């Protein structure tokens, strides 16, 4: 018998309930607020030329925002083009080609503006490109004549598709080319032979390109080989086919995969080994591909820069190639600006901090216009990556944009400044009931809003001091975390939100339930075919919860046939057959938790036992 670990009776919802606890407080939609972009297309938007084009832009706000677009930084007049329309209550563009037109005519850089009377929010700059799968140029290829034992490279040179096609090699009869340490495809699509053998003449070699959007495969005219044989193939020391020479350099962006490649010729076929100068390869991120000819390091960071070298060796000698790796970085957030909700007269700040290599520059905008060209605001001060607001007034409402960029990319963030006078209000249903299993961690939610932002306190059973610290933790969004539930934690919890304009409160009733436990588990058993076997499964559970007991065989739901009898505390199998051998898992579950216990049934020999 076995009990899976960790204990399966742990309430599964606990794994989810601790997510998003530090989220920003949102303004209820019935209150006035500037626009917020809620959905947009990716920055590099590649579309299928056979379909209508969709460029997404959705936003919320009160009043509901209106939308307009720019294309290549100039106003894009949707009304003037009969093929272009904007979805109702949305900024999403639809470009329809059912009545003709070329998608390529609409390529360019698009940006969406969502506007209401309190400000303007911007989408990213969306670069629209149409997928391309150009035809392979026709060419007649002469047979490739090569000496036995010599190295050979068959070049693919695929047409430049968008996105780049997937390359693979096959014969003209569509049989895959067998690849191994001696013959393999490089990252550039070429097929490399470390040394040619007579058997390589038994097939031809065709490079194939598979294009993503059209799902088409284009095949290059095949290469045929003519191998000139000799009495004996001379053994040779390794020599690099790719990259050339003894040293090269490579640049990779932070967060991307680094792929280093070394392909060598030689007789016998060389082995490839990889090293990093002054340290070990990062074991958690490094993996070898293509018969050790490629080293991939996933999600690189600045620490992965340095000198790597590959060693190609056979019994005739060894050579090495050094690759100097530089890790650069497109901008990434250190402190992304967040919406600022203030009451009249309050102070606040927007912070926009990003890092990158080279170090990115920061540009502030307000309602889509450069800040320096906006009307002066004596209550606003710009200090590099921070905007400071003092004694804020209703007239200060706006949407600010921070654009941070370097030669490798950019980040654009919108953050609004909203000035409101709102007494506290509760945002969830009143008097909720939360049931939780003993000794679990749980969360009691109390979403709230007010301006100035209210302070929130929790009390238990309407008395005592504010709950925070020890077994309790209150998060920014008002949620109360109880780290380990005990029986004495059962009761009524009250959250109270207070600001200068008033207070609001809500209650949550917490009930603590006993865990479901299998106290008599099924035992491993060895039985003869044709006999009867019983697997026990006795369960203790909280009587206020509904218990369900089910069985799995080999981790799949068990069908209870006419040879089986399932009772509350056991499973009986009559006339055991060979097919009954396997693992049996008893699953005892309530609406809050579950417990599992597993046993293995082994069926032996022939037993000519009469069926009862």
N, C-alpha and C positions, 0 to 999 in steps of 0.2 A: 504494500500500500504506500501511497505517497500523497503529501499535501503540497500543491504548488506554492512556490515562494515568489514574491512576498505574499502575505496572507491575502487570499482573494476576497475575504469579506469586507475589505476596505471599500468604502462607498466610492464608486467610480466617479461620481460627479465632483468629488473633491479635487480630482486632477484638473478639472476645468474651471472651478469656481475662483481660483486665485489669479486668473488671467485678467489683465486690463484694469488692475485695481488703482493704478496711478493716473488713469486717463483724465484729460482735461474736462472741466465742467462745461456743459453745453447750454446755450441759451434755448429755452423752450420755443418752439416754432410759432406760438401765438404772440410772441413779443417781437417788436421791431428789431431787425438785425441786418447787417451788411451781407452780401453774397459770400458763399463758400463753395468752391469747386468740389463736387462729390465724385465725379467720374470723368475720365479723359482717356483718349487713345495714347499708346506708348509713344515715346519720343521718336523712335525710328519705326514708322508705320509702313510696312510693306504689304501691298494688296494684290489680290489675284486679278489679272486683267479680264477674266471672264465674268467677274461679279460686279455688281454695283459697289461703289465706294462708300464706306461709312467712316466718318471721322467724329468720334464721340466727344461730347462736352455736356455735362450736366452739373447743375448747381442748385443750392437751396438758398433761401433768404426770405425776409419779410419786410416790404412787399416782394412777391416773386420776381426774380431778376429777368431782365431782357438780355438778349445775346446778340453779339455781332462778331465777325471774324476779320482777321487780316491774312493776306497771302503774300509771302515774300515782303513782309513789313508794310504792305499797302492795303487800304480798305478793300475787302472782298465783298462786292455787291451781289448778294445771293439772289435778289429779286430780278436782276437783269439776265440771269442765265436760266433758260427753261429746264435744263437738266438738273439744276441744283435746288434742293429744298431743305428746310430746317424742320426737324420734328417738333410737334406741338408740345408746348411747355418744356422745351429742351433746346439746347444749342447744338445738338448733334446734326451734322451735315450729311445729307444723302445725295449722292451724285448718280443719276440713273442713266444707263446706256441702252435701255431697251429700244429706243428710237434712233440709235446710232451714236457716233462719237468715239473718240479715241481716249482711253484712260490716261495715256502718257501726257495729254495736253493739260492735265490737272496736277502733275507733279509739282512739288514746291514745299515751302515751309509755311505751315498754318498756325495761327494762334487764336484762341477763343477768349472773348471778353464777356463776363457776366456782370450786369450792372443793375443796381437799384439806387434809390435816392440817398442811400447811406454809403455808397462806395462801389468800386469795381474790382472784381477778382479776375486773375488771368490764368489760363491753362499754360502748360509747357509749350515750347515751340515744337510743333509736331511735323517732322519731315516725312512727307508722303512720297513713296516711291512705288512704282509698278513692277511687280515681279517679272523677271526676264528669263527666258530659256532659249537662248539663240541656238541655231543649228550649227553642228560641227562642220567646218569647212571640208569640202570633198578633197581627198588627196589619194594618190596612188603610191603605195608604199612598196619599195623594193625589198626583197628578202634581206634580212640582216645576216651578214656573214661574220662569224666570230670563231676564234680559236678555242678548242676545248680547254677548260681551266681558266680562261680569261674572264674578267669582270664585264658586266653589261648593264646598261641602263636603257629601258624602253620608256620614252617620254610620253606623257599623256596630253599635256597642254589643253585642258578642257576649255570650252568657250566660257567667257566670263558671265556666269548667270547671277541673278539676284533673287534670293540669297544664293551663296555659292552652292553648287551641286555636290551631292555625295558621289565619290568616285569609287569604283570597284572594277576588278579585272576578271574577264571571262574569256572562254574560247568563242569562236564564231558560232559554235553549236550550243552556246549558252551554258557550258559547263564551267563551274568556278575554277579558277587557277589555284592549285594547292600552294599554300604559303608555309614557309618554315624558316629556320635560322638562315638558310642559304638564299631563298627567294622570298622577297616580301615587298609590299607596297609601302612607299614612304608617305609622309604627311602631305607632300606636294602632289601626290597622285601618281608619281612615276613608279615603275616596277624595277626593282634592283635585284640583279643576280650577283652574289658575291663571287661565284665562279660558275661558269657554264658547263653543263654536262651533256653528253650525247642524248640522254633521255629527254632533254628540253625541246628537241625537235618534234616530239610526238604530238604536240598540239600547237595551235596558233594563239596569239595573245591580243585581245581587244579591250581597250579601255572604255568603260561605260560611265555615263554621267546621269544620275537620277535627280530630277528637278522637283523641289518640294511642292510648289503650288499646283503645277499642272500634272504631277504624278506621272510624268513621262520619263522614259529612259532613252538616251541617245547613245549610239554605239559608234565608236571610231573604227575605221577600216583596220582589220587585224594585221599584226606583225607576224611574219613567218621567219623562223630561224634556220640558218644553215650552219651546222657546227662542223668545223674542220678538225678531224681527229689526228692524234699523234700516238706514237708507241707508248708513251708514258707522259702523264701530266706532272710538270715540275711543281714541287712545293714552293710556296711563296710566302714571304712575311706579309702581314696585314698592311693595307693602304686604305685611306679614307675615300669613299665615294661621295659621301655627304656628311657634314660640310667639308669643303676643301681646306687643305692646309692644316696648321697646328693650332690655330686660335681663331675665335670669332666672338661676336657679342650679340646680345639679344635684350630687347626691352619688353617688359610686360606690365600691364596695369594692375594695381592692387585689386584683389577680389576676383581676378580672372584666373584661368588655369595657365600654368607655364608648361610648355611642351618642348623638351630638348631632344634632339635626335642625332644619332651617330650610326652611319651605315658603312661597313668596311668590306673590302674585298680581301681575298687571300685563299691559299690552299694549304692545309684544310680550312674550312669555313671558320672565321674567327668568332670567339666569344666576346661579348660586350659587358663591361662592368662600369658602374657609375659611382662617383665620389664627389664630395664637396670639400673644397680647400678650407682647412681650419675648423672643421666640424662634421657632424653626421648629417645625413639626409633626414628631413623631417618625417619620421616613421608614420605619423598619423595622417600625413597628407600626400606622401610620395608613393607612386606605384609604377611598375615597369610594364611597358606595352611592346607589342610587335617584336616578340622574342628577345626582349631586353635591349632592343635598338632604340627605344624611346623611353624617356623618363618624364612622367607627368606629375606636377605638384599642383594640387587643387587649391583654389582660393588663396592666392599668394598674398603675403604681407611684406612690409619693408624688411623684416628679418630674413626673408628668403633671397635677398640680393647677395651677390658674391660671385666667387669663381667655382664653377662646376667642371669636372672633366670626365670624359669617357675613356676607358682603356680597352683597346681592341687587341686580342692576343690569340695566337695559336702556337703550335710547337716550334714554329720557326722564329718567333719573336713577338714583340708587342710595340704598339704606338699609342699615343694619347692625344686627345684634342681638348683644349681648354675653352670653355664658353663663359664669358663674363656677362652676368645677368644684372640688369638694372631694373629696379621696381619703381615705376612712377605711379601717380595716382590722380584720377579725376577727383573733383571735389567730393568730400563726404562729410556728413553732419557731425559736428561736436555738440552744437546747441541750436536746434531748429526753432525759429520763432513760432510762438504759440499765441492764439487769440487772447486779447487783453480785454477783460470786462471790468470796467471801473464805474464808480458812482461820481457824480459831479463833485469836483474839488479834490479828487484823489490823485495820487501820483502813481506812475507805473513805468515799465520799460519793455521794449522789444529787443531781444538779443538774437543775433544771427552769426554763429561761429561755425566755420568749416575749415577743414584741413585738406591738403592735397600736395602733390609734387609735380610741377612747381606750386608754391603757395598760391592759393586762389585769391582773386580780388573780389571785393564786396561792393555791390551797387544797390542802393535803396531806391525804391519807387513808391509812389502813393497813387492809388487808383489807376495804375498802369502808366503813369507819367514820371519821368525822373524827378527825384525829390528836389533837386536844385532849381527846377523850373516851376515848382508848385508855389502857390501863394504863401507868403511867410506866416509862420505860426509862432508867436512869442512863447507859447507853452511847450514848444517842442525843441529839443536839442539833439543833434546828431553827433555821436562820438565814435567814429569808426564803425565797429560792428554792432553798436548799440544805439537805439533811439530812446531818449529819456523824455517822459511826459510829466509836466508839473501842473497842478491845479487844473486838471482836465475839465473841459466844458462840453456841453452837448454838441457844439459845432466841431469838435475834434473827431467825430466819428468818421472813419475811413478804412479802406483796406490797404495795407502796406505790403509791398513785395520786396523780398530780398533775393537778389540774383548773385550767386557766387560762381566764378568760372575760372578755368585755366585752359591751356591748349588741348587738354584731353576731355573736356566736357563741362557741364554746368549743372547747377541745382537752382530751382526756382521755388520759393515758398511764399504762400499768402498768409498773412495774419491780420485779422481786423482789430481795430480799437472800437469798442462799443461802450457808450456812456449811458447808463440806465439807473433809475431809482426804482428798485423793486423790493418789496418786503419778502422775507423767506417764504418759499413754497416747497411742498413735497411732491416728488415726481413719480412715485410708485403707488400701487394700490395700498389701502390702509389695512392694518391688522392682518398681515400675512402670517401663515403657519409654515414653519420650517421644521422638518423632521430630520434627525441626523443620528448616525450610529455612534455609540459610545467609543471614546478614544480617538475618533476621527478629528481632522481639522475641518472647520467650516467657516462660512462667511455669511453675515447678515447684511443685506443691502439697504441703503437709505439714500437714494439719489435725491438731490435737492438743488435749489437754485435761489439766488437773491443777488441784489447789487445795492450796497457793497457785498462782496462774497461773504456769506455767513460763516460764523464759526459753528462747528458741529460737536455735540457731546452726546455720549451714550450713558444710559442709566439702566439698572436692572431692578425689576419689580417696583419701579416708581420711587426708589429711595437709594441712599448711599452716594458715594462720590462718583465722579466721572470715570468711565471705564477706559483706561488706556495704560499700557504697560503690563509686565508680567505675562499672563496667559492671553492678554488682549492686545490688539493693535488696530488703530483707526487709520484708514487710508485717506488720501486727499479727496477721493470722490465720495466719502461718507461711509464706506463699507467697514464693518467691524469684523475683524478676523479673530476667531477663538482657536488657539493653536492646538489644543487637545481637549476634546469635549469630555467632561465628567458628569456624573449624575446630578451633582449640585448646580450645574450650569443650566439646567432646565428652568424655564420661567419666561416672564414677559420683559422684553427689552424695548426701551424707549429711546429714540434718537430725537434730539432737539437742535434745530438750526436757528441761530440768532444773528441779527444785524441791528443797526440803529433804527430801522423802520419797523421792527417787530420780531416775532418768532413763530415757528411752525414745528409741529412734532408728529411722529408716527410711531406705531408700535409693531413689533414682530414677536410672535409667540414661538418659543423654541421647545421642541419635545425631543428628549434623548431616548433612543431605543437600544435594546440589547443586540449584540451582533448575532448573526446566524452562524452556528458552528456545527460541523459534523463531528459528533463525539464517538461514534462507532463506525469506523471506516470499512469499506470493502477490502478483503484480504486477497493477496495473490494466491491463486489456486492452480493445481495440476490435476486434471480429471480425465477419465477414460471416455472415449466417444460413446454416445448412447446413454450416459448416465444423466442425473439431474444435479444442477449446481445452483446455489443461492449466494448472491452477493448482498451483504448487508450495507445499509446506509441510514444510520439513525441520527436525527437532527434535533438540535435545540435552537429555538428562535424566539424572538419577541412575540408574545401572543397577540399583540395589537396589529401585527403585520401578517399579510397573507403569504403562506409558504407554498412554493412550487418545487417539486423534486422531479428532475429529468435525468436521462442517461445519455452518454455519448459512447460510441464505439470507435476506437481509433480516431478520436477527436472529431467525429462526425455524428450528427443526431442519429440515435438508435431507433430503428423501426421496430415496434413491439408487435411481432407476429404471433401466430396461434401457438407457437412453442414457448412463448414467454409470458410471464405474469409480473406486472409491476404493482407493488404495494407501496404504502407510505414510507416504509422503512427497509425495503428490500427489492431485489430483482431476481426472479427465478427463471432458469432456462431448463426446459425439459428436453430429453433426447439430444444431448449436446452433439453437435456436428463439427467437422474440421473447420468449417467457415466461421464458427463461433469464436475461434481463437483470436486473441487480440487484447487491447487495453480497453477497460471499461471505466468511465468517469461518471461519478455521481455529482450532479450539480444541484445544490440546494440554494434557492434564491427567493428573495422578497423584492418588493419594489424599491428597496434602498440598498441592498447588499447581496452578496452571494458567497458560498464556500464550495470548494471542489475537493474531491478525493478520488484517487485513481488506483486501480488494481489491474493485474495482468492475469488473463485466463489462458492456460496452456492445455491443449487437447492432445491426448496420447492414444496411440494404438487402435486396434480393431476390437470392438466389443459388440458381440451379437446379442445385444440386450433387446428384449421385446418392448415395443412402444406401448406405454400404459394406455 
